[in-house]
Structure formats: C-alpha cells, structure tokens
Amino acid sequence: MSVPLFILYGSATGNSEHIAKDLAEKYSKKENKPDFVSKIHCHELNSFKSKCQKIWEVEPENNLKYPIIVVCSTTGNGDAPENSGRFIRYIKRKNTVDAMPFRHCVYAVLGLGDTNYDQFCQSGKVIDSKMKLLGG
C-alpha cells in the first residue's frame, strides 16, 4: 500500500514555489521516490480544498498517513502570500478544529522569510502550529 505525497506552497516572489517544484521533481524520480509514496501532488496552498482535502478525509490502509510538505514564505511583516491566504484563514477558523482535517496526515513545514522583520517566518510558524492543532 502506498499514499500520495502532497507538496503545497505559498509564494509571493516565486522562491517557495521553486523549492516546492524542485522537491516534487526530485521525489518523482524512481531512485528518489520513497517506497510508501504512490504519486506526487504539487499545488498552491489555496488549492488544498479542490486538490487535497477529499483525499485527506479517507483514512489510508496499513496505518499509513498522508505525507504533506508545506513550503511557505512570509511577505512584509508577517503577511501570508496571496496564494496561501485562503488556506491560512481556513486553518485559523475556530470551527475547523471540529473537522480535524489533518488527522490522517503527517507534515513538515519549511518557512521562508527575512530576518530583518519582527515577524520572521510568521506564515510558516502559524501553519505549523495550526496543522498540529488540527490533527497533524
């Protein structure tokens, strides 16, 4: 049994997108693909509802979990990139906790940012803490 690997990104300048697509390309190659991964999905964070959420709701067999890698930058002083705003608003909603949307998932977050700002990597920090709270 194998599960798809989800690589999701939020990017304002293209750096996070580039990293995410490089990861997807690397893991798509037979010699780099983990045995438990059937397919690689690489999408903007905002497309999670249409591309990922229905899959995540179904519990995988053999005690597997859906692996998710999130690559997200922070723009300005703690702002999320445009193509991740919907995802971040969704995971911040109080009623999202009831759904536990990441209960069948394991995840890793790579946050990108600029140390010149007080809210360094804030988007990545928010995503990490909320995904954990929501079952990841």
VEXNUBA-416447 format. One record per atom (N, C-alpha, C): x, y negated, z; residue in three letters. Coordinates in steps of 0.02 Angstrom, whole numbers, plus 50000, padded with zeros to 5 digits. Atoms other than C-alpha are relative to their C-alpha. Layout:
<rs>
@c1: X | c2: Y | c3: Z | code: Ala $
...
</rs>
This chain:
<rs>
@c1: 50042 | c2: 50060 | c3: 50000 | code: Met $
@c1: 50000 | c2: 50000 | c3: 50000 | code: Met $
@c1: 50044 | c2: 49938 | c3: 50000 | code: Met $
@c1: 49964 | c2: 50063 | c3: 50001 | code: Ser $
@c1: 50061 | c2: 49825 | c3: 49961 | code: Ser $
@c1: 49950 | c2: 49943 | c3: 49998 | code: Ser $
@c1: 50042 | c2: 50060 | c3: 49997 | code: Val $
@c1: 49994 | c2: 49649 | c3: 49978 | code: Val $
@c1: 50033 | c2: 49945 | c3: 49959 | code: Val $
@c1: 49970 | c2: 50057 | c3: 50035 | code: Pro $
@c1: 50017 | c2: 49488 | c3: 49880 | code: Pro $
@c1: 50037 | c2: 49954 | c3: 50048 | code: Pro $
@c1: 49964 | c2: 50052 | c3: 49964 | code: Leu $
@c1: 50142 | c2: 49358 | c3: 49939 | code: Leu $
@c1: 49975 | c2: 49933 | c3: 49975 | code: Leu $
@c1: 50025 | c2: 50067 | c3: 50017 | code: Phe $
@c1: 50073 | c2: 49181 | c3: 49943 | code: Phe $
@c1: 50054 | c2: 49948 | c3: 50016 | code: Phe $
@c1: 49954 | c2: 50056 | c3: 49990 | code: Ile $
@c1: 50191 | c2: 49034 | c3: 49920 | code: Ile $
@c1: 49961 | c2: 49937 | c3: 49983 | code: Ile $
@c1: 50041 | c2: 50060 | c3: 50008 | code: Leu $
@c1: 50100 | c2: 48870 | c3: 49946 | code: Leu $
@c1: 50043 | c2: 49939 | c3: 50013 | code: Leu $
@c1: 49959 | c2: 50059 | c3: 49993 | code: Tyr $
@c1: 50171 | c2: 48696 | c3: 49930 | code: Tyr $
@c1: 49959 | c2: 49936 | c3: 50001 | code: Tyr $
@c1: 50025 | c2: 50069 | c3: 50000 | code: Gly $
@c1: 50132 | c2: 48514 | c3: 49966 | code: Gly $
@c1: 50059 | c2: 49956 | c3: 49984 | code: Gly $
@c1: 49941 | c2: 50037 | c3: 50025 | code: Ser $
@c1: 50245 | c2: 48396 | c3: 49871 | code: Ser $
@c1: 49980 | c2: 49932 | c3: 49973 | code: Ser $
@c1: 50012 | c2: 50067 | c3: 50026 | code: Ala $
@c1: 50248 | c2: 48209 | c3: 49838 | code: Ala $
@c1: 50049 | c2: 49984 | c3: 49943 | code: Ala $
@c1: 49949 | c2: 50017 | c3: 50049 | code: Thr $
@c1: 50410 | c2: 48195 | c3: 49740 | code: Thr $
@c1: 50022 | c2: 50060 | c3: 49957 | code: Thr $
@c1: 49983 | c2: 49940 | c3: 50039 | code: Gly $
@c1: 50424 | c2: 48373 | c3: 49675 | code: Gly $
@c1: 50050 | c2: 50046 | c3: 50033 | code: Gly $
@c1: 49950 | c2: 49957 | c3: 49968 | code: Asn $
@c1: 50556 | c2: 48441 | c3: 49794 | code: Asn $
@c1: 49969 | c2: 50063 | c3: 50029 | code: Asn $
@c1: 50032 | c2: 49941 | c3: 49971 | code: Ser $
@c1: 50438 | c2: 48557 | c3: 49888 | code: Ser $
@c1: 49973 | c2: 50046 | c3: 49946 | code: Ser $
@c1: 50025 | c2: 49960 | c3: 50056 | code: Glu $
@c1: 50357 | c2: 48614 | c3: 49727 | code: Glu $
@c1: 50057 | c2: 50039 | c3: 49967 | code: Glu $
@c1: 49942 | c2: 49968 | c3: 50031 | code: His $
@c1: 50528 | c2: 48652 | c3: 49653 | code: His $
@c1: 50025 | c2: 50059 | c3: 50042 | code: His $
@c1: 49977 | c2: 49946 | c3: 49955 | code: Ile $
@c1: 50581 | c2: 48754 | c3: 49805 | code: Ile $
@c1: 49950 | c2: 50058 | c3: 49999 | code: Ile $
@c1: 50052 | c2: 49948 | c3: 50000 | code: Ala $
@c1: 50415 | c2: 48849 | c3: 49807 | code: Ala $
@c1: 50003 | c2: 50041 | c3: 49935 | code: Ala $
@c1: 49999 | c2: 49965 | c3: 50064 | code: Lys $
@c1: 50425 | c2: 48891 | c3: 49622 | code: Lys $
@c1: 50065 | c2: 50040 | c3: 49991 | code: Lys $
@c1: 49938 | c2: 49961 | c3: 50000 | code: Asp $
@c1: 50607 | c2: 48945 | c3: 49640 | code: Asp $
@c1: 49993 | c2: 50063 | c3: 50041 | code: Asp $
@c1: 50012 | c2: 49940 | c3: 49958 | code: Leu $
@c1: 50557 | c2: 49062 | c3: 49782 | code: Leu $
@c1: 49956 | c2: 50050 | c3: 49963 | code: Leu $
@c1: 50046 | c2: 49955 | c3: 50036 | code: Ala $
@c1: 50414 | c2: 49132 | c3: 49677 | code: Ala $
@c1: 50037 | c2: 50036 | c3: 49943 | code: Ala $
@c1: 49962 | c2: 49969 | c3: 50055 | code: Glu $
@c1: 50531 | c2: 49162 | c3: 49530 | code: Glu $
@c1: 50049 | c2: 50052 | c3: 50028 | code: Glu $
@c1: 49952 | c2: 49953 | c3: 49971 | code: Lys $
@c1: 50662 | c2: 49244 | c3: 49641 | code: Lys $
@c1: 49966 | c2: 50064 | c3: 50022 | code: Lys $
@c1: 50034 | c2: 49941 | c3: 49974 | code: Tyr $
@c1: 50538 | c2: 49361 | c3: 49726 | code: Tyr $
@c1: 49961 | c2: 50038 | c3: 49947 | code: Tyr $
@c1: 50034 | c2: 49965 | c3: 50054 | code: Ser $
@c1: 50455 | c2: 49404 | c3: 49561 | code: Ser $
@c1: 50046 | c2: 50050 | c3: 49965 | code: Ser $
@c1: 49953 | c2: 49954 | c3: 50031 | code: Lys $
@c1: 50613 | c2: 49490 | c3: 49502 | code: Lys $
@c1: 50001 | c2: 50066 | c3: 50039 | code: Lys $
@c1: 50005 | c2: 49933 | c3: 49971 | code: Lys $
@c1: 50609 | c2: 49677 | c3: 49533 | code: Lys $
@c1: 50052 | c2: 50012 | c3: 50055 | code: Lys $
@c1: 49947 | c2: 49986 | c3: 49952 | code: Glu $
@c1: 50775 | c2: 49682 | c3: 49625 | code: Glu $
@c1: 49993 | c2: 49959 | c3: 50064 | code: Glu $
@c1: 50008 | c2: 50042 | c3: 49940 | code: Asn $
@c1: 50721 | c2: 49545 | c3: 49748 | code: Asn $
@c1: 49932 | c2: 50008 | c3: 50034 | code: Asn $
@c1: 50068 | c2: 49995 | c3: 49974 | code: Lys $
@c1: 50539 | c2: 49592 | c3: 49774 | code: Lys $
@c1: 49997 | c2: 50049 | c3: 50058 | code: Lys $
@c1: 50007 | c2: 49954 | c3: 49944 | code: Pro $
@c1: 50504 | c2: 49665 | c3: 49946 | code: Pro $
@c1: 49952 | c2: 50057 | c3: 49983 | code: Pro $
@c1: 50040 | c2: 49941 | c3: 50016 | code: Asp $
@c1: 50427 | c2: 49839 | c3: 49941 | code: Asp $
@c1: 49926 | c2: 49991 | c3: 50015 | code: Asp $
@c1: 50070 | c2: 50007 | c3: 49979 | code: Phe $
@c1: 50267 | c2: 49783 | c3: 50028 | code: Phe $
@c1: 49963 | c2: 49946 | c3: 49960 | code: Phe $
@c1: 50031 | c2: 50053 | c3: 50040 | code: Val $
@c1: 50233 | c2: 49643 | c3: 49901 | code: Val $
@c1: 49979 | c2: 50026 | c3: 49932 | code: Val $
@c1: 50026 | c2: 49976 | c3: 50064 | code: Ser $
@c1: 50121 | c2: 49682 | c3: 49753 | code: Ser $
@c1: 50004 | c2: 49945 | c3: 49946 | code: Ser $
@c1: 50006 | c2: 50055 | c3: 50048 | code: Lys $
@c1: 50109 | c2: 49511 | c3: 49671 | code: Lys $
@c1: 50020 | c2: 49935 | c3: 50036 | code: Lys $
@c1: 49982 | c2: 50065 | c3: 49972 | code: Ile $
@c1: 50170 | c2: 49332 | c3: 49697 | code: Ile $
@c1: 49949 | c2: 49948 | c3: 49976 | code: Ile $
@c1: 50045 | c2: 50056 | c3: 50016 | code: His $
@c1: 50047 | c2: 49187 | c3: 49705 | code: His $
@c1: 50035 | c2: 49936 | c3: 50022 | code: His $
@c1: 49969 | c2: 50064 | c3: 49984 | code: Cys $
@c1: 50120 | c2: 49011 | c3: 49699 | code: Cys $
@c1: 49952 | c2: 49944 | c3: 49981 | code: Cys $
@c1: 50051 | c2: 50051 | c3: 50012 | code: His $
@c1: 49997 | c2: 48866 | c3: 49717 | code: His $
@c1: 50011 | c2: 49939 | c3: 50044 | code: His $
@c1: 50004 | c2: 50059 | c3: 49957 | code: Glu $
@c1: 49973 | c2: 48691 | c3: 49784 | code: Glu $
@c1: 49960 | c2: 50018 | c3: 50062 | code: Glu $
@c1: 50037 | c2: 49987 | c3: 49938 | code: Leu $
@c1: 49911 | c2: 48692 | c3: 49964 | code: Leu $
@c1: 49925 | c2: 49985 | c3: 49991 | code: Leu $
@c1: 50070 | c2: 50017 | c3: 50009 | code: Asn $
@c1: 49749 | c2: 48608 | c3: 49909 | code: Asn $
@c1: 49959 | c2: 50052 | c3: 49963 | code: Asn $
@c1: 50038 | c2: 49949 | c3: 50037 | code: Ser $
@c1: 49702 | c2: 48758 | c3: 49801 | code: Ser $
@c1: 49989 | c2: 50063 | c3: 50042 | code: Ser $
@c1: 50005 | c2: 49940 | c3: 49958 | code: Phe $
@c1: 49701 | c2: 48878 | c3: 49950 | code: Phe $
@c1: 49930 | c2: 50029 | c3: 50001 | code: Phe $
@c1: 50069 | c2: 49973 | c3: 49996 | code: Lys $
@c1: 49510 | c2: 48892 | c3: 49954 | code: Lys $
@c1: 49982 | c2: 50041 | c3: 49939 | code: Lys $
@c1: 50019 | c2: 49965 | c3: 50061 | code: Ser $
@c1: 49490 | c2: 48943 | c3: 49773 | code: Ser $
@c1: 50048 | c2: 50057 | c3: 49983 | code: Ser $
@c1: 49950 | c2: 49950 | c3: 50021 | code: Lys $
@c1: 49651 | c2: 49046 | c3: 49755 | code: Lys $
@c1: 50018 | c2: 50051 | c3: 50054 | code: Lys $
@c1: 49972 | c2: 49957 | c3: 49946 | code: Cys $
@c1: 49685 | c2: 49124 | c3: 49926 | code: Cys $
@c1: 49949 | c2: 50022 | c3: 50052 | code: Cys $
@c1: 50039 | c2: 49988 | c3: 49940 | code: Gln $
@c1: 49551 | c2: 49114 | c3: 50059 | code: Gln $
@c1: 49958 | c2: 50064 | c3: 49999 | code: Gln $
@c1: 50040 | c2: 49938 | c3: 50004 | code: Lys $
@c1: 49438 | c2: 49255 | c3: 49998 | code: Lys $
@c1: 50043 | c2: 50062 | c3: 50009 | code: Lys $
@c1: 49953 | c2: 49943 | c3: 49992 | code: Ile $
@c1: 49587 | c2: 49372 | c3: 49990 | code: Ile $
@c1: 50019 | c2: 50007 | c3: 50074 | code: Ile $
@c1: 49979 | c2: 49998 | c3: 49930 | code: Trp $
@c1: 49642 | c2: 49325 | c3: 50167 | code: Trp $
@c1: 49946 | c2: 50025 | c3: 50047 | code: Trp $
@c1: 50055 | c2: 49979 | c3: 49956 | code: Glu $
@c1: 49470 | c2: 49366 | c3: 50237 | code: Glu $
@c1: 49995 | c2: 50076 | c3: 50006 | code: Glu $
@c1: 50003 | c2: 49926 | c3: 50000 | code: Val $
@c1: 49490 | c2: 49552 | c3: 50195 | code: Val $
@c1: 50062 | c2: 50028 | c3: 50034 | code: Val $
@c1: 49944 | c2: 49970 | c3: 49963 | code: Glu $
@c1: 49598 | c2: 49650 | c3: 50316 | code: Glu $
@c1: 50036 | c2: 50050 | c3: 49955 | code: Glu $
@c1: 49962 | c2: 49952 | c3: 50041 | code: Pro $
@c1: 49738 | c2: 49740 | c3: 50222 | code: Pro $
@c1: 50005 | c2: 50068 | c3: 50036 | code: Pro $
@c1: 49993 | c2: 49932 | c3: 49972 | code: Glu $
@c1: 49762 | c2: 49927 | c3: 50248 | code: Glu $
@c1: 50069 | c2: 50008 | c3: 50031 | code: Glu $
@c1: 49935 | c2: 49979 | c3: 49971 | code: Asn $
@c1: 49903 | c2: 50010 | c3: 50345 | code: Asn $
@c1: 50032 | c2: 49948 | c3: 50045 | code: Asn $
@c1: 49974 | c2: 50050 | c3: 49954 | code: Asn $
@c1: 49921 | c2: 49869 | c3: 50473 | code: Asn $
@c1: 50043 | c2: 49947 | c3: 49967 | code: Asn $
@c1: 49963 | c2: 50053 | c3: 50035 | code: Leu $
@c1: 49994 | c2: 49754 | c3: 50341 | code: Leu $
@c1: 49965 | c2: 49933 | c3: 50011 | code: Leu $
@c1: 50028 | c2: 50068 | c3: 49998 | code: Lys $
@c1: 49968 | c2: 49566 | c3: 50344 | code: Lys $
@c1: 50021 | c2: 49965 | c3: 49935 | code: Lys $
@c1: 49983 | c2: 50039 | c3: 50059 | code: Tyr $
@c1: 49968 | c2: 49442 | c3: 50201 | code: Tyr $
@c1: 50056 | c2: 49951 | c3: 50017 | code: Tyr $
@c1: 49946 | c2: 50048 | c3: 49987 | code: Pro $
@c1: 50135 | c2: 49350 | c3: 50197 | code: Pro $
@c1: 49987 | c2: 49934 | c3: 49964 | code: Pro $
@c1: 50008 | c2: 50067 | c3: 50027 | code: Ile $
@c1: 50124 | c2: 49163 | c3: 50171 | code: Ile $
@c1: 50063 | c2: 49960 | c3: 50014 | code: Ile $
@c1: 49946 | c2: 50047 | c3: 49991 | code: Ile $
@c1: 50268 | c2: 49044 | c3: 50143 | code: Ile $
@c1: 49973 | c2: 49932 | c3: 49980 | code: Ile $
@c1: 50023 | c2: 50069 | c3: 50013 | code: Val $
@c1: 50221 | c2: 48860 | c3: 50156 | code: Val $
@c1: 50062 | c2: 49955 | c3: 49996 | code: Val $
@c1: 49947 | c2: 50050 | c3: 50008 | code: Val $
@c1: 50340 | c2: 48728 | c3: 50089 | code: Val $
@c1: 49965 | c2: 49933 | c3: 49993 | code: Val $
@c1: 50036 | c2: 50064 | c3: 50001 | code: Cys $
@c1: 50281 | c2: 48552 | c3: 50129 | code: Cys $
@c1: 50045 | c2: 49943 | c3: 50021 | code: Cys $
@c1: 49962 | c2: 50060 | c3: 49983 | code: Ser $
@c1: 50361 | c2: 48382 | c3: 50129 | code: Ser $
@c1: 49956 | c2: 49953 | c3: 50042 | code: Ser $
@c1: 50034 | c2: 50054 | c3: 49965 | code: Thr $
@c1: 50314 | c2: 48231 | c3: 50233 | code: Thr $
@c1: 50019 | c2: 49936 | c3: 49964 | code: Thr $
@c1: 49987 | c2: 50063 | c3: 50034 | code: Thr $
@c1: 50296 | c2: 48063 | c3: 50148 | code: Thr $
@c1: 49990 | c2: 49943 | c3: 50050 | code: Thr $
@c1: 50008 | c2: 50057 | c3: 49956 | code: Gly $
@c1: 50313 | c2: 47895 | c3: 50231 | code: Gly $
@c1: 50014 | c2: 50020 | c3: 50072 | code: Gly $
@c1: 49989 | c2: 49987 | c3: 49929 | code: Asn $
@c1: 50300 | c2: 47900 | c3: 50419 | code: Asn $
@c1: 49949 | c2: 50052 | c3: 50025 | code: Asn $
@c1: 50041 | c2: 49946 | c3: 49976 | code: Gly $
@c1: 50215 | c2: 48068 | c3: 50445 | code: Gly $
@c1: 49940 | c2: 50018 | c3: 49957 | code: Gly $
@c1: 50057 | c2: 49987 | c3: 50044 | code: Asp $
@c1: 50094 | c2: 48072 | c3: 50298 | code: Asp $
@c1: 50010 | c2: 50064 | c3: 49960 | code: Asp $
@c1: 49999 | c2: 49940 | c3: 50042 | code: Ala $
@c1: 50050 | c2: 48229 | c3: 50203 | code: Ala $
@c1: 49998 | c2: 49981 | c3: 49927 | code: Ala $
@c1: 50006 | c2: 50013 | c3: 50073 | code: Pro $
@c1: 50074 | c2: 48236 | c3: 50014 | code: Pro $
@c1: 49928 | c2: 50008 | c3: 49977 | code: Pro $
@c1: 50068 | c2: 49998 | c3: 50026 | code: Glu $
@c1: 49917 | c2: 48212 | c3: 49911 | code: Glu $
@c1: 49975 | c2: 50071 | c3: 49986 | code: Glu $
@c1: 50023 | c2: 49932 | c3: 50019 | code: Asn $
@c1: 49913 | c2: 48393 | c3: 49852 | code: Asn $
@c1: 49999 | c2: 50048 | c3: 50059 | code: Asn $
@c1: 50008 | c2: 49957 | c3: 49941 | code: Ser $
@c1: 49908 | c2: 48458 | c3: 50031 | code: Ser $
@c1: 49950 | c2: 49972 | c3: 50050 | code: Ser $
@c1: 50046 | c2: 50034 | c3: 49954 | code: Gly $
@c1: 49784 | c2: 48338 | c3: 50112 | code: Gly $
@c1: 49939 | c2: 50040 | c3: 50018 | code: Gly $
@c1: 50060 | c2: 49960 | c3: 49986 | code: Arg $
@c1: 49631 | c2: 48450 | c3: 50095 | code: Arg $
@c1: 50016 | c2: 50058 | c3: 50046 | code: Arg $
@c1: 49980 | c2: 49944 | c3: 49958 | code: Phe $
@c1: 49723 | c2: 48598 | c3: 50171 | code: Phe $
@c1: 50011 | c2: 49977 | c3: 50072 | code: Phe $
@c1: 49985 | c2: 50025 | c3: 49932 | code: Ile $
@c1: 49785 | c2: 48496 | c3: 50319 | code: Ile $
@c1: 49936 | c2: 49977 | c3: 50035 | code: Ile $
@c1: 50064 | c2: 50020 | c3: 49969 | code: Arg $
@c1: 49613 | c2: 48420 | c3: 50350 | code: Arg $
@c1: 49961 | c2: 50062 | c3: 50022 | code: Arg $
@c1: 50036 | c2: 49938 | c3: 49984 | code: Tyr $
@c1: 49538 | c2: 48596 | c3: 50346 | code: Tyr $
@c1: 50029 | c2: 50033 | c3: 50064 | code: Tyr $
@c1: 49972 | c2: 49966 | c3: 49942 | code: Ile $
@c1: 49660 | c2: 48669 | c3: 50472 | code: Ile $
@c1: 49996 | c2: 49958 | c3: 50064 | code: Ile $
@c1: 50008 | c2: 50044 | c3: 49942 | code: Lys $
@c1: 49636 | c2: 48518 | c3: 50587 | code: Lys $
@c1: 49929 | c2: 49998 | c3: 50027 | code: Lys $
@c1: 50070 | c2: 50002 | c3: 49978 | code: Arg $
@c1: 49446 | c2: 48536 | c3: 50597 | code: Arg $
@c1: 49989 | c2: 50045 | c3: 50060 | code: Arg $
@c1: 50014 | c2: 49962 | c3: 49940 | code: Lys $
@c1: 49382 | c2: 48596 | c3: 50764 | code: Lys $
@c1: 49962 | c2: 50065 | c3: 49985 | code: Lys $
@c1: 50040 | c2: 49940 | c3: 50015 | code: Asn $
@c1: 49258 | c2: 48719 | c3: 50687 | code: Asn $
@c1: 50038 | c2: 50052 | c3: 49960 | code: Asn $
@c1: 49959 | c2: 49952 | c3: 50037 | code: Thr $
@c1: 49396 | c2: 48803 | c3: 50584 | code: Thr $
@c1: 50026 | c2: 50055 | c3: 50047 | code: Thr $
@c1: 49976 | c2: 49951 | c3: 49951 | code: Val $
@c1: 49455 | c2: 48891 | c3: 50744 | code: Val $
@c1: 49955 | c2: 50061 | c3: 50003 | code: Val $
@c1: 50048 | c2: 49944 | c3: 49996 | code: Asp $
@c1: 49297 | c2: 48997 | c3: 50746 | code: Asp $
@c1: 50011 | c2: 50051 | c3: 49944 | code: Asp $
@c1: 49990 | c2: 49956 | c3: 50058 | code: Ala $
@c1: 49338 | c2: 49069 | c3: 50574 | code: Ala $
@c1: 50065 | c2: 50040 | c3: 50005 | code: Ala $
@c1: 49934 | c2: 49968 | c3: 49995 | code: Met $
@c1: 49519 | c2: 49115 | c3: 50621 | code: Met $
@c1: 50024 | c2: 50021 | c3: 49930 | code: Met $
@c1: 49985 | c2: 49983 | c3: 50070 | code: Pro $
@c1: 49565 | c2: 49106 | c3: 50435 | code: Pro $
@c1: 50067 | c2: 50034 | c3: 49988 | code: Pro $
@c1: 49934 | c2: 49970 | c3: 50011 | code: Phe $
@c1: 49743 | c2: 49168 | c3: 50460 | code: Phe $
@c1: 50010 | c2: 50063 | c3: 50042 | code: Phe $
@c1: 49995 | c2: 49941 | c3: 49956 | code: Arg $
@c1: 49704 | c2: 49320 | c3: 50570 | code: Arg $
@c1: 50031 | c2: 50060 | c3: 49965 | code: Arg $
@c1: 49970 | c2: 49944 | c3: 50038 | code: His $
@c1: 49763 | c2: 49438 | c3: 50432 | code: His $
@c1: 50065 | c2: 49979 | c3: 49966 | code: His $
@c1: 49942 | c2: 50029 | c3: 50033 | code: Cys $
@c1: 49916 | c2: 49334 | c3: 50389 | code: Cys $
@c1: 50059 | c2: 49993 | c3: 50047 | code: Cys $
@c1: 49938 | c2: 50022 | c3: 49967 | code: Val $
@c1: 50096 | c2: 49308 | c3: 50441 | code: Val $
@c1: 50027 | c2: 49943 | c3: 49957 | code: Val $
@c1: 49980 | c2: 50059 | c3: 50039 | code: Tyr $
@c1: 50178 | c2: 49147 | c3: 50390 | code: Tyr $
@c1: 50067 | c2: 49973 | c3: 50022 | code: Tyr $
@c1: 49940 | c2: 50039 | c3: 49985 | code: Ala $
@c1: 50334 | c2: 49041 | c3: 50383 | code: Ala $
@c1: 49989 | c2: 49932 | c3: 49968 | code: Ala $
@c1: 50007 | c2: 50068 | c3: 50026 | code: Val $
@c1: 50340 | c2: 48853 | c3: 50358 | code: Val $
@c1: 50069 | c2: 49969 | c3: 49991 | code: Val $
@c1: 49941 | c2: 50040 | c3: 50013 | code: Leu $
@c1: 50479 | c2: 48754 | c3: 50278 | code: Leu $
@c1: 49977 | c2: 49928 | c3: 49992 | code: Leu $
@c1: 50019 | c2: 50070 | c3: 50002 | code: Gly $
@c1: 50453 | c2: 48570 | c3: 50317 | code: Gly $
@c1: 50059 | c2: 49958 | c3: 49975 | code: Gly $
@c1: 49950 | c2: 50045 | c3: 50027 | code: Leu $
@c1: 50547 | c2: 48438 | c3: 50218 | code: Leu $
@c1: 49984 | c2: 49928 | c3: 50022 | code: Leu $
@c1: 50012 | c2: 50068 | c3: 49980 | code: Gly $
@c1: 50569 | c2: 48259 | c3: 50273 | code: Gly $
@c1: 50064 | c2: 49959 | c3: 50002 | code: Gly $
@c1: 49945 | c2: 50048 | c3: 49997 | code: Asp $
@c1: 50681 | c2: 48110 | c3: 50302 | code: Asp $
@c1: 50011 | c2: 49981 | c3: 50073 | code: Asp $
@c1: 49986 | c2: 50012 | c3: 49929 | code: Thr $
@c1: 50766 | c2: 48091 | c3: 50472 | code: Thr $
@c1: 49999 | c2: 49925 | c3: 50018 | code: Thr $
@c1: 50005 | c2: 50072 | c3: 49986 | code: Asn $
@c1: 50754 | c2: 47901 | c3: 50455 | code: Asn $
@c1: 49931 | c2: 49981 | c3: 50027 | code: Asn $
@c1: 50068 | c2: 50014 | c3: 49976 | code: Tyr $
@c1: 50569 | c2: 47914 | c3: 50504 | code: Tyr $
@c1: 49989 | c2: 50032 | c3: 50068 | code: Tyr $
@c1: 50017 | c2: 49974 | c3: 49934 | code: Asp $
@c1: 50500 | c2: 47939 | c3: 50679 | code: Asp $
@c1: 49961 | c2: 50066 | c3: 49995 | code: Asp $
@c1: 50042 | c2: 49941 | c3: 50009 | code: Gln $
@c1: 50378 | c2: 48071 | c3: 50614 | code: Gln $
@c1: 50033 | c2: 50050 | c3: 49953 | code: Gln $
@c1: 49960 | c2: 49955 | c3: 50042 | code: Phe $
@c1: 50514 | c2: 48179 | c3: 50536 | code: Phe $
@c1: 49966 | c2: 50068 | c3: 49993 | code: Phe $
@c1: 50030 | c2: 49935 | c3: 50016 | code: Cys $
@c1: 50438 | c2: 48335 | c3: 50452 | code: Cys $
@c1: 49932 | c2: 50010 | c3: 50034 | code: Cys $
@c1: 50063 | c2: 49995 | c3: 49964 | code: Gln $
@c1: 50270 | c2: 48297 | c3: 50533 | code: Gln $
@c1: 49950 | c2: 50047 | c3: 49966 | code: Gln $
@c1: 50047 | c2: 49955 | c3: 50035 | code: Ser $
@c1: 50169 | c2: 48388 | c3: 50398 | code: Ser $
@c1: 50016 | c2: 50073 | c3: 50014 | code: Ser $
@c1: 49980 | c2: 49931 | c3: 49985 | code: Gly $
@c1: 50268 | c2: 48548 | c3: 50424 | code: Gly $
@c1: 49985 | c2: 50019 | c3: 50071 | code: Gly $
@c1: 50015 | c2: 49986 | c3: 49929 | code: Lys $
@c1: 50250 | c2: 48535 | c3: 50613 | code: Lys $
@c1: 49926 | c2: 50011 | c3: 50011 | code: Lys $
@c1: 50073 | c2: 49993 | c3: 49993 | code: Val $
@c1: 50061 | c2: 48512 | c3: 50600 | code: Val $
@c1: 49978 | c2: 50066 | c3: 49970 | code: Val $
@c1: 50019 | c2: 49938 | c3: 50033 | code: Ile $
@c1: 50043 | c2: 48656 | c3: 50477 | code: Ile $
@c1: 50020 | c2: 50060 | c3: 50044 | code: Ile $
@c1: 49976 | c2: 49945 | c3: 49959 | code: Asp $
@c1: 50147 | c2: 48771 | c3: 50588 | code: Asp $
@c1: 49957 | c2: 50009 | c3: 50062 | code: Asp $
@c1: 50038 | c2: 49994 | c3: 49938 | code: Ser $
@c1: 50054 | c2: 48733 | c3: 50749 | code: Ser $
@c1: 49927 | c2: 50020 | c3: 49987 | code: Ser $
@c1: 50070 | c2: 49984 | c3: 50015 | code: Lys $
@c1: 49881 | c2: 48742 | c3: 50669 | code: Lys $
@c1: 49992 | c2: 50071 | c3: 49973 | code: Lys $
@c1: 50006 | c2: 49931 | c3: 50026 | code: Met $
@c1: 49913 | c2: 48904 | c3: 50573 | code: Met $
@c1: 50007 | c2: 50050 | c3: 50057 | code: Met $
@c1: 49993 | c2: 49956 | c3: 49942 | code: Lys $
@c1: 49970 | c2: 48984 | c3: 50735 | code: Lys $
@c1: 49935 | c2: 50001 | c3: 50040 | code: Lys $
@c1: 50063 | c2: 50005 | c3: 49964 | code: Leu $
@c1: 49814 | c2: 48922 | c3: 50824 | code: Leu $
@c1: 49943 | c2: 50036 | c3: 49965 | code: Leu $
@c1: 50054 | c2: 49970 | c3: 50041 | code: Leu $
@c1: 49707 | c2: 48990 | c3: 50682 | code: Leu $
@c1: 50013 | c2: 50074 | c3: 49983 | code: Leu $
@c1: 49992 | c2: 49928 | c3: 50006 | code: Gly $
@c1: 49770 | c2: 49168 | c3: 50698 | code: Gly $
@c1: 50064 | c2: 50025 | c3: 49967 | code: Gly $
@c1: 49939 | c2: 49979 | c3: 50034 | code: Gly $
@c1: 49934 | c2: 49169 | c3: 50602 | code: Gly $
@c1: 50055 | c2: 50020 | c3: 50048 | code: Gly $
</rs>
